[in-house]
Amino acid sequence: MRRSGLLLGGLGIFGMAAFLASSSPPVRLAGWPLPIEAIESIGDALGAARAHGPHQGVDLYAAADTPVVAPEDITILSVVDGTKSARPASQRAGRFVSARTGSGRRLMFMHLADVAVREGDRIGRGEPIARIAKPGTSGLGERPHLHFEVWENERPLNPISVLPRSGVERLDRVLA
């Protein structure tokens, strides 16, 4: 069964691996924040124009209730229910989790349901953080997705450039 095509800033599904091979990214994360087989498509990437400012991460589209997992060992910095916030940025993010990796990178996971972690928790690679929320229940978004950000030295990185290449190649095959 063919799934929707992969979008990555105008690169086709088969262009993602070539894009990654041609760049010199920083050290990669150990894993993906979602099961590769669950990803239906990839939406706006870092820097895409949005009404409220440039996109700071990448949108990984998957079914509501798909588990969101730690891509490597992390420590949870905060768990926020933006649906109850007066701040517009938090409202757009919905329920979200901020975490720090052992190398000091900050990771953001947005549009969550059933958050399974608390501030200060240490979570191992592959352990559950939450699930993807249904549209309209956790921030902006017409389709269920994980908005995923990677920050280093207070600057956003393109998450696609730091995710494992083996996952990208597998994702190319899954979505083909």
VODOVEX-572006 format. One line per 10 residues: number of its first residue (from 0); their letters; for each residue x, y, z of C-alpha. Coordinates in nm, 2 decimals. Layout:
# residues N
NUM> A> X:Y:Z  ...
# end
This chain:
# residues 176
0> MRRSGLLLGG> 0.00:0.00:0.00  0.14:0.34:-0.10  0.14:0.61:0.17  0.14:0.98:0.11  0.47:1.11:-0.03  0.74:1.25:0.18  0.79:1.62:0.18  1.12:1.78:0.29  1.16:2.13:0.17  1.09:2.04:-0.19
10> LGIFGMAAFL> 1.30:1.73:-0.18  1.12:1.41:-0.29  1.11:1.10:-0.09  1.43:0.96:-0.25  1.61:1.30:-0.22  1.62:1.29:0.16  1.90:1.03:0.19  2.10:1.22:-0.08  2.04:1.55:0.10  2.17:1.40:0.43
20> ASSSPPVRLA> 2.47:1.24:0.26  2.57:1.57:0.10  2.57:1.77:0.43  2.81:1.77:0.72  2.57:1.75:1.01  2.67:1.76:1.38  2.67:1.44:1.58  2.35:1.24:1.52  2.10:1.13:1.78  2.09:0.76:1.86
30> GWPLPIEAIE> 1.74:0.70:1.75  1.41:0.84:1.62  1.13:0.99:1.84  0.87:0.78:1.66  0.87:0.42:1.52  0.98:0.46:1.16  0.70:0.24:1.03  0.44:0.48:1.19  0.56:0.79:1.01  0.32:0.87:0.72
40> SIGDALGAAR> 0.50:1.19:0.60  0.72:1.47:0.70  0.59:1.82:0.69  0.75:2.16:0.72  1.12:2.16:0.81  1.33:2.41:1.01  1.29:2.77:0.89  0.96:2.73:0.70  0.76:3.05:0.71  0.47:3.05:0.95
50> AHGPHQGVDL> 0.22:3.32:1.05  0.37:3.33:1.40  0.74:3.31:1.29  0.98:3.06:1.14  0.93:2.69:1.21  1.18:2.58:1.47  1.17:2.20:1.41  1.01:1.93:1.19  0.66:1.79:1.18  0.65:1.40:1.18
60> YAAADTPVVA> 0.30:1.29:1.07  0.17:0.97:1.22  -0.16:0.84:1.36  -0.30:0.98:1.68  -0.19:0.76:1.98  0.14:0.67:1.82  0.40:0.64:2.09  0.66:0.91:2.12  0.98:0.77:2.26  1.32:0.91:2.37
70> PEDITILSVV> 1.56:0.91:2.07  1.85:0.87:2.32  1.90:0.88:2.70  1.74:1.21:2.82  1.65:1.40:3.14  1.31:1.57:3.14  1.34:1.95:3.20  0.98:2.04:3.19  0.63:1.91:3.11  0.38:2.18:3.01
80> DGTKSARPAS> 0.01:2.18:2.94  -0.01:2.46:2.69  -0.38:2.40:2.64  -0.43:2.57:2.98  -0.18:2.85:2.92  -0.24:3.22:2.85  0.07:3.23:2.64  0.00:3.20:2.26  0.32:3.01:2.19  0.23:2.75:2.46
90> QRAGRFVSAR> -0.13:2.73:2.32  0.01:2.65:1.97  0.24:2.38:2.12  -0.03:2.22:2.32  0.10:1.96:2.57  0.48:1.95:2.53  0.79:1.81:2.69  1.14:1.96:2.70  1.44:1.74:2.76  1.82:1.75:2.77
100> TGSGRRLMFM> 2.05:1.48:2.62  2.38:1.38:2.78  2.57:1.60:2.52  2.37:1.90:2.63  2.12:1.93:2.34  1.77:2.03:2.43  1.49:1.84:2.26  1.12:1.95:2.23  0.83:1.72:2.17  0.50:1.90:2.10
110> HLADVAVREG> 0.13:1.81:2.04  0.12:1.53:2.30  -0.14:1.32:2.48  -0.10:1.08:2.77  0.23:1.23:2.89  0.41:0.96:3.08  0.71:1.16:3.22  0.76:1.43:3.49  1.02:1.69:3.54  1.35:1.54:3.65
120> DRIGRGEPIA> 1.28:1.19:3.52  1.57:1.01:3.34  1.44:0.83:3.04  1.63:0.57:2.84  1.65:0.55:2.46  1.33:0.40:2.33  1.13:0.45:2.65  0.79:0.62:2.62  0.74:0.99:2.67  0.38:1.03:2.55
130> RIAKPGTSGL> 0.15:0.97:2.26  0.06:1.18:1.96  -0.25:1.38:2.03  -0.57:1.38:1.83  -0.60:1.70:1.61  -0.76:1.99:1.80  -0.68:1.85:2.15  -0.32:1.97:2.19  -0.22:2.29:2.01  -0.23:2.37:1.64
140> GERPHLHFEV> -0.26:2.11:1.36  -0.52:1.97:1.14  -0.36:1.63:1.12  -0.20:1.43:1.41  0.17:1.48:1.42  0.48:1.52:1.65  0.65:1.86:1.62  1.01:1.78:1.71  1.29:2.03:1.78  1.66:1.99:1.85
150> WENERPLNPI> 1.85:2.28:2.00  2.23:2.32:2.06  2.39:2.63:2.21  2.05:2.80:2.22  2.02:2.76:1.84  1.77:2.53:1.66  1.92:2.25:1.45  1.75:2.08:1.16  1.62:1.77:1.33  1.64:1.57:1.00
160> SVLPRSGVER> 2.01:1.64:0.98  2.07:1.48:1.33  1.84:1.18:1.31  2.01:0.85:1.23  2.07:0.79:0.85  1.96:0.43:0.88  1.62:0.55:0.98  1.60:0.79:0.68  1.69:0.51:0.44  1.43:0.28:0.61
170> LDRVLA> 1.17:0.57:0.59  1.24:0.61:0.22  1.15:0.24:0.17  0.85:0.25:0.40  0.70:0.55:0.21  0.79:0.44:-0.14
# end
